[in-house]
């Protein structure tokens, strides 16, 4: 299974068509989601990462064309394919103009469907690889920040992407471990193949083996068809095993076998099959300590721990906080509209002094929540959650040096003028040369 696989959402109001498409795609290793109407599909898109949407054209109340428009306007990293039993030249032209990459007319064969899916996904993976290879992405890989701690992570990402060695990413929850894993994948020579994230802690123990390795028909009650697992889906690409510490000791034995032999055995099968998969694992726990307590296999730990990248908590790179706020502010402004409120200087000072136990994920959620829920044009300190306000009062600025206060004030001014150094220098009462020197320091 060398061709790229993906997470596909199929939308059709005909139950029989939905069942046939789902079964055919699943049997070829794709992870398939289904919906019988557009509103449910929109809700699913908001909660799941989808690579390809396959939608019927004619559906009650809301048509497939409206879904195509919604995907194009809101999910730039998702492709769309249209299917219809009412084929016209005008319909095909409109579908393509609206944003559908392929247009299939019912009835179509399994081969026609799978060929069209493969063409669309090849374009998607190629575009992703090109995106992650542009000069701007080479500088940051989508990871926001200019602190020394983040610079070290980016250096490690570049080094790791040049090999196929197993990578172990460590760090607290919410620091962006999956983002680092994606950066490694899309900078590597596997960039046009799938990146398959698996939350090992989110899948029940009794289902994890069949999800990872797949199963054959009749392997257990309810296995009416054979289905490929995540390792087969990631063939040629990268599998990201998040929360690897949550796997049981028996599952760790099976993972060790994959790492050693590059083979997987589907549940209920008698023979193994080769897979070409790079493994990137992540954990927010101390695996070395778990090994000492017999909570994690020592041999698997050393197999995973070939290259280690530690993602720092946000409190250890506080100088990136304002840049992250600016990034998320722009993101939600584009998503929800230009009339959203902006942070006041005082609220930014509170956010800058907060410890962020939930790290970047907590920061992003906070920015989204207060921008949407705050009335008026400005977000004040009183609009922030109580723990942040109390934290700010406990950590008074009297404990900081003059250089730290000055640096924070410069960042605040730059944030409020969207990074315009000329305007910032005018507000600060200094020339651009002096401002550049201060920014270097």
N, C-alpha and C positions, 0 to 999 in steps of 0.2 A: 504494500500500500504506500507507494511513493508520492502520489499526487497529494497536494495540500487538502486538509480537511478543515471543518469550521463549525461554528454554532449557527444553526439556521432556524429562522422563524417562518413557518408556513401558515398562511392566512387564507382560508376558504370557507364559505358558508355551507358547502356540501360535505356532510360527514364522511361519505365514501371516498371522495377525492382526498380529503384530509388524511384519512387512514392510509390510503395507498401511497401517497407522497411521503408520509412520515415513515412508513415501513421500508420503502425503497431507499430513502436517504439514510435511515438508521443502519440498515444492513450494509451500507457502504462506509460506515465508520463516522458519519456525521452526528453531532449532538443536535437533536431536533426538538424545537418547541412548536406548539400548535395553538391556533386561535381561530374561532369561527366568525369573528367580526373585527372591525377596525378598532373600536374603542378598547376592547380587551388587548388587542395587539399593541396599541399605543402604551397602555399601562405596563405590559410586559417589557417593552423596549426601555422603559424608564427604570426597570428593576434588574434587567439582565444585559450582559454584553453580547450583542448579536453581530455576526459578521455579514450575514446575507438574509434579506427578507424576500420570500417568494409569495406573491399575493395574487389572488384572483382579481379580475377587473370588476365584474358585475356582482355586487353584494348589496343586501338591503340597507337602507338608511344612509350609510357612508360607503362610498365606492373605494375600490382599490387605488384609483388615481389619487384620491385624497391622502391615502396612506403613503404613496410614493412621494407626494409633496412634503408630507410631515417628516419623513425620513431624510429627504434632501435638505430640509431647512434646519433640522435639529441633530442629525447624526452623520457627520461628514465622513466617519470611518466605517460606515455600513453601506453595503451594496444592495441593490434592489433588482428583482426579476419579476416580470409580469406574465401571468398565464390567463388565458381567456378562451371561452367557447364561442365568442362573438367576434371573430376576427375581421377587421377592416383595415385598409391601408391607412385611413385617417387615425384609427385607434392606435395603430402601431407607431405612427409618427408622433402622436401626442404623448404616448407613454415614454418614448425615447427622449423627447424634448423635456418632459417633466422630470426625468432622471432615471428611468429604468434602464439598466445595462443590457438586458435581454428581454425578448418578447416571444413567448411560446404559445402556439395555438393548439387547443384541445381538439381531438385526442392526440397525444404524443407518446412515443415509446419510452421505456426506461432509459435506453441508450441516449435518446435525444435530451431527456431531462438531465442526466448525469453529465453529458458533454457540455450542456449550457451552464450548469452549475460550476463545472471545472473551469470554463473560460472566464466566468465572472470572478471567481475566487483568485485565479491567476493574476487578473488585473488588480484586484484588491491588494494581494500580497506584494506585487511589484510596486504599487504606489506607496505602500507602507515602508518598504525598504528604501525607496527614493526619498521619502520624507525624513527618515532617520539618518540619511546620508547627506542632507543639505548642510552648508556651512553653519547655519544657526543652530541646527540640532547637534552638530559635532561639538559645539561649544558647551551645550547643556544636556543633551539627550532627553530633554523634557523635564529635567530635574531642576527646580527653581532654587537659586541661591548662589552667592558668591563668597561664602565664608571658606576658611581654610579647611574646615571639616568636610564640606561638600566637595571642594576641589579635590580632596584626597579620594573621595568616593568615585568621582568622575575619572580620575586617573586609573583607579582599579577597574572600572567598567571597561575602559579602552583596552587595558592589558588582558582582561578576562575574555573579551570578545574576539581576540586574535587566536584563541585556542578552543578546543572542544572539551576541555577539562571540566569536571564537575565543580560546581560553585555552591558554597554555603553562605547565605546572606543572613546576618544576625542583626537584631535591633528590636526596640520596643514596638508595641502595637501602634499603628498609625504613622510610622516614620517614612513609609514609602518603599517597602522591600520589593513589592511586585513591580513598581515602576523601575527599580534598579534592574530587576530580572528582565523586564521587557527591553530596557536599553541595551543590555548585553546581547540579547537575541537579535535585535534589529540592527546592531552594529556588526554582527558576525556574518559568516558566509552562509548561514542558515536563514537569513532574513526573509527570503521569499517563501519559506516553508512555515507551517503553523507554529504558533506559540500557544500552548495549552495550559492554562492555570487550573490547579486543582487544590481546593481547600480541604486538606486531609482531616482537619478538625470538624468540618461541617458535614461530613458524610458518615452515617452510622457504620460502626465497625463491621456489621454483618453484610453491608453492601459495598464496602470500600474495595474489596478484592475484585468483584465483578465489574465495578466502575473503572478500575485501573487497567485490568487485563482483559476485560470482555468475557463473554460466555457463549457456549454453543447451545443450539436448540435442545431442550430437554434436560439441561444441566440441573435445573431445579424447578419447583412449582412456579408456573407463570412464565417460564422461558420458552415462549412459543416460536421464537426466531433466534438465530444467532446474532450477536451484536458485538461489534468491536469496542475495545476499551480505550481509555485515554492515551495509553502508550502507543497503540496502533494509530490513533488519530494524530498523534504528534510525530509520526514517522517522518524522518528527514528534517525535523525541526527541534523544538525545545519543549520539555514538559517542566512546569514550575510546581513543585510540591510545597505548598505553603503549610505552615504549622506541622512540620514533619515530626515534631516531638509528640504529637497527639496520636501517632500510630501505635498499635499494639506490638509487643515483641514478636508475635507470630507473623504479623504483616511486615515487620522489619526484615525478617528472614527472607521473605519473598522479594522485597525491594533489593536486598543485597545480591540475590541471584541475578536480577536484571542488570545491576551495575557490573557484576563480574562477567556474565555470559552474553549480555546484549540480546537476551531472549526472553519472551513472555509465554506463559501457558494460560490459555483461556480457561475459565472455570468449566469443568466437564469435558475438556479436551484431553487427548492422549499424547499429543505431540506439541512441542514448543515451536515458536516462529521467531525469526530474527527481526529486530527493530533497530533502526538507526536513530537514536534519540539522545539529545544532550539533556542531562538532568541538572536543574538548578533547584536547590532546596532552601527553605527559609524557616526561621524559628525566632520566637521572642523569649525563649528560655535558654538557660545555660546548659547546652548538651553535655559538656565535659562533666559538669556536676551530676547530671542525670546518669551518665555512664558510671560514675563512682557509686551512685545509689542503686545501680542495676535497673534503672528505669529506661535506659536506652542502650542498644547493643554497641559495644566498643568497636567491633569490626565495621559496622555500618557507619559509625561516626567518622572513622578514619577514611573510609571510602568517599564520604560526602565532603570531608574537610580538606579537599585538595587546594582549592582557592577560597579564601574567606574574605568577605566584604562586610564590614560593620557599618550600618547606617546610623548616624548619630541622632540622639533625641533633639527635639527643637530647642530645648533649654540650653543645649551645648553649642548652638549656632544662632544665638539670639539676634545677631546682626542680619539674618535672613528674614526675620519676621515681617518687616515692613515691605520687602520685595514680594513676599508671599501674599500679603494682604492686597497689594496693588494688583498682583496677578489674578487673585480670586475675585476682586472687585470688578475688574475688566471682564472676566469670564461670565459673572452673573448679570452684569449690565447688558452684555450681548445676548444672553439667554432670555432675560425677563424684560428688557427695555431700558431706555436712557433716563426714565423718570425715577429711578431708584435713589434713595438717599445716600449720602457720602459720609465717611467717618470724620468727626470733629478732631481737632488736635488733641483735646483732652482724652477722648476715647482711644485714640491711637497710642497715647502715652500709657494708658492702662493696659492695652493689649501688649505693648512692648515690654512691660514689666511682669507680665503673667508667666507662670512656670510651664503651662501647656502640658499637663500630664498625658493628654490624649494625642499630643504631637500634631503633625500637619493635618491629619484627618479631623481633629478637634477644631483646629483653626479654620479649615475650609467650611465645616458645618456651621461654625459660629458666624462667619462672614455671610453665608447664604441666609441663615435664619434672621439675623438682625436687619439685613438689607430688605428682605421681603416683609418682615413684620413691623418695622419702624414706620410710623407716620411722620410726615414732614420731609424736609430736604436734608436734614442732618442727623447723624447717629451720635447721640451724646452718651456720657458715662452712665446715665440713669437707664439707658436702653440696653446696657450690657447685663449679663447674668450676675446675680449677687456675689457668687464666689470670686469673680474677677474684680468687682469693686472693692470687696473686703481685702483681697490680696494686695491690691494697689495701695490701700491705706496702711497695711502692715509694713510694706517695703517702701518706705519714704525715700525720696530722692536724696536725702541728706547723707546716705551711705555711699553715694557714688562720687567718682572723681569729676573734676571740672571737664576733663577731656571726654568722659563718657556722656555727660550732659550735653556738651557741644555736638558730639557725634550724633546723638539721638535727635537733636533739634535740626541738624542738617538733613537727616533722613526724612524727618517729618515734612520739611519744606519741599524737598525733592518729590516726595510722594504727592503732595497737594498740587504741584505744578506738572504732574505726569512726567517727571524726569527732565524737564527743560532746564538745563544748567544756567542759561542766560537769565531766565526769570528768577531762578533760585538765588543766583549771585546778587541780583538787584534787591531781593527781599532781605537777604542776609547782610547787605551793605558791604560786600567785598567784590573784588573783580574775579573773572572766570579763572585766571591763573591761580589765584589763592584758593579758590574752591577746588580746583583740580588737585592741588597739593594736599588739601585736607582730605579729599576723597581717597587719595593714594595711601595716606596714613591710616 
